[in-house]
Amino acid sequence: MRSRTGLLSASRPLRPRVTWAANGCFVAGSECFAGVASAVPLGGLNLTGQRNVFRKCQIAGIGHASMDIAGAYSLKLAAAQENYFDECYIGLDTVTLGAAANSQILCSAAATRNIFKKCIIATYTNHATNNNFLRAPTGSLDRWMIFDDCLFINPVDASSTALTQAAIVASDAGGSVLISGSTSVVGATDFNSTDSGNVRALLGGAATTATTLGLGLALTR
């Protein structure tokens, strides 16, 4: 996946790197990268289409410290419907984020029935709440979004900060975020600390709360 399309410094007016409006496409083995010294490009992939499959792709935005701005993202689902992400790598951890409210996955305009299967969602932050893996504000979802057997990674070391919550999902987002399979989180103390009621782990259908369910724990002897 080192073969990729990316922004040149002269491409700063572009926002985002790619807007995918097509329907019913199959995309495999491609990387989309947005990382330049500019606060203009907002993200990597802005998906507005329906019924697309992305397999073994890397979708990376906010690839420079200058792009750590409010509303930035790696993947945006803008009214995107019934898309399937299979074994994709979304985000990156080569840039320390946290200066502004942004996320690796951003939902808007009633994103509907999108599925993430065996994906890695990565970030690296020095702020507990500004940068997150997933952000779904008011009216940004419809029906549901599924994360199945996925791994959310925020490496916690001397230069980083654990997230208060992995996902910021409004109670009036308009749909549910469903966590299934062996989906796990590293580098966050809760998946949804506001307990908005529409983030649910598919283990009896219980809403997620501040427990160790699915959260990576530091191991000691």
N, C-alpha and C positions, 0 to 999 in steps of 0.2 A: 504493500500500500504506500510505498514511498513514491510511486508514480502518481502524481496528483495535479490538479488544477488549482491555482492560487492567485492571489491579488499581487499585481506589481505596484510599486510606489506611485506610479502614474495613474493607477486605477482607483484612487481614493474616492471619487464621486460615486462609484458603484455601491449600492446598498440593496440587498446583501450580495455576497459573491455569486450565488445562483438562486434564481426563482424558478421553481419547478411547477408549472401549471398544467402539464400534460396528464392524461388519464391512462390507466391500464398499461404502464410501462414496466420493464424489468431492468434493473440496474445492478451490476455486480462488479466487485473488485475495484472500485473507484474511490478516490479521496478528493474531497472538497475542502480547501483550506483558506481561511481568511485571517491574515496576520500582517498588518502593516502599521507603520508609525503614524496613525491617524485616528481621530475620533469620529470619522464619518461613516465608514462601513459598519453596519450593525451586526452582521452575522455571516454564517457559512451558507446554510441552505434554508431558504424560505419555501416551504412546501404548501401549495394551494390546491394541488390536484387530488384525484381520487384513484383508489384501487391500484396503486403502484406497489411494486416489491423492490426493496433495497436489500441486497444480500452481500454480506462481507464487505461493506463500505465503511469508510471513515468520514465522519462529518465533523469538522473542527472549525470553530469560530473563536473570537476573542483571543487570537493568537499573538497579540502584542499588548504590552501594558497600556499603550495609548487607547486601545479599544475597550478598556475596562470602564464602560459608560453605562448609564441607565438604559435598560431595554435591550442590551446586547444579548446575543445567543449564539449557540452552535447550530441548533435546529429549531426552526419555528414552524409550528403546525397552525396555519392560518386558514380556518374553515376546511382543512384537509380531512378527507373522509376515507375510511377503510383502507388505509395504507399499512403495509407489513414490513417491519424491519427485522431482518434475520441475521444474527451474528455480526451486528454492526458495532463500531466503536464511535461513540458520540462524545464530543468534547476533547479536552486535552489537559495535561497537568504540567506543561512546560512554562506556563506563565502564572505568576501569583496574582490572583484576583481578589476582589473585596472592596474596591474603591466606590462601587456603585451597585444599585440593585439590578442584577442581571441573572441569567441562568443558562445552563447548557441546553435544556429543552424548554421552549416557551410556547404556550398554547394561546390561541386567540380566535375570535369569531366562530365559536362553537365547533371546535375540532371534534370529529365524530368517529368512534369505533376504530381507533388506530391501535395496532398491536406491536409490541416489542418483544422479541423472542431471543434469548441467549445473547443479549447485548451487554456491552460495557459502557457505562456512562461515567465519565471521568471529569474531575475538576481539581483545583488546587487553590486554596484561599487563606487569607490571613484575617478574615472577618467572619464572625459566627452566623450572621444573618443576611448580609448583602448578596453574596453569590450563593446560588443553590443549584442542585441538579435539575429540578423541575419547578416551573412556576405556572400556575393556572389561575388567573384572576377571574373576576366576575364575568359570567357569560362566555367563558373561553372553551367550555366543553359541552358536549351533547352525548347522551347515552353513557358511553364508558371509554376508558383507555386502559389497556392491559400491559403489565410488565410481567413476563413469564420467564423464570430462570435467568434473570438479569443480575448484574453486579454493578452497584454504585460505589465508586472509589474516590475518596478524598484523602490522600496520604497525610497522615498526621505525624509531623516531626517537629524539629526545633524551629522551622521557618513557616509552619502552617498552623491553622486553627481548626478545631472540630466544629462542625456545623450544629447549630441548635436543632435544626430540622432539615432533612434531606429534600423535602418537597413543601412548597408553599401553595396550598390549594384552598381557594376561597370556599366557604360553605355554600355560596350561591354561584359556584362555577358553572352549574348547569348539567353536570354529569359526575360520574364516579371514576376514581382511579383505583384499579383493581390490581393487587399484588398477589401473584400465584407462584407455584413451584418452589424452587430454592432461591428465589430472589433475596439478595443480601445487601447490606449497606456497611461500608467501612468509612469512618471519619465523620459520623453524625450521631448525636445522642438520641435522636428520635426520628422517625420517618415523617411524621406530621404532628408537631407539638401542639398546634392549635386544636387538634382533635375535631376537625370540621365535620366529621361524620360521613363524608363521602370518599374517604380514603380507606379502603377495606382490604384486609388480608384474607385470602380465600382459604381459611382454615376454620370452617364453621361460619364464615361470613361476618366475623367480628370486626368492628371498626378498630383501626390501629390506635394505640395509645403509647404512652411513654413506658414501654417495656423493652426487654431485650429481644423480642421477636424480630428475627431477620437482621439484627445489628451485629457487626463485627466487634468482638471483645478482645481487649488486650489479654494475652495469655501469660500466666506466671506459673511457676512450679509450686 
